[in-house]
Amino acid sequence: MVANQNVPVFFGTTDSVEEKRAFDYWRSTVMSTVDLHRLDLDRPFAASRMVAQSVHGGVFHTVSRPYSLERMPHHIRRDGRDEVGVMLVRKGRGYLENGRHGTILGVGDIAFQTWSQPGSGGGLTDFEEIRLLIPHATFQSQIGNLRELAGSRIPAGPLNEMFSAYLRTFAASIHTMSEAETGIAIEGALHLLRGLIHGHTARGDREISADALRSLALARIERCLHDPEFGPAHLVADLCVSRSRLYAAFAGGEGIAATIRNARLDRAYERIVRAPKKGFKIASIMEGCGLTDPAAFSHAFRQRFGLSPRDLAAQGDVSSIQERPRSASMM
């Protein structure tokens, strides 16, 4: 009977695709509802995604090399999708912008995005995420407050671990579930999520506003690092806020110009570490991070990390990457 039929599951992977065609395949098939861009040109692209979709909602499980994406108004008009994504970061670092909010993402974070609004996001390193996909109307009736949640995150913590365990089990089991069972499982996920959101938003409005502006700025910085012209003035204009308000959001820290510079250096560090042992050029990594002066790059890199880019590359395999400074971000 149809009522007992299992939820359909789709697997997309680059494993069986010719290496030089892997990214084009991923962009034109699995990620066809957004504009997709590679962030790491020094290694072959590889990715896989499990998609399970029911009338009640669905689950995505993605493992991928870095990429960035943009969902534009023409995508929204073309496909008419009106769903809410609840993303759990299992591995790596990323960023997310949606509506007027944005955030940097790390392991254990839970973030929210809606497909009915333009947005951007991506994995800045190799990443893994599990995403719960909920119809907009269901999310509004069960959770509400989507305008404030889209583009925001709940930082990693003990309650996130409970939700993570539930979502991992759900993703691993959904291929055996009927439509009715999937609906029950999604109800359970939304029940857990309500508790998480209530605990996270029980703070003063002023604190949330400051955090939101800084998080949005950090996400926009990660999105624009490849552009050597990008700087504090561009950030003020992009976010449509006053210079004083934006600088106040970074008060007490290293400042906006230093934040942008250090984000460029951090991305270069990560790409050098993950680059293949042969066939890559430090100059191409430098340029891909928006850095144009080799001497200045080498000097700043040594100041930040205690060794030159060439010394880092010569070390070969590195078992761990220096922890990056993070703010309090993958469609």
PyMOL commands that set and color helices and strands:
alter all, ss='L'
color gray80, all
select helices_A, chain A and resi 2-4+19-28+73-79+136-142+146-149+158-176+179-201+205-224+232-239+243-249+256-274+282-288+294-305+309-314
alter helices_A, ss='H'
color red, helices_A
select strands_A, chain A and resi 9-13+35-38+47-54+57-64+67-71+83-91+94-98+101-105+110-114+119-123+127-135+153-154
alter strands_A, ss='S'
color yellow, strands_A
deselect
rebuild
show_as cartoon
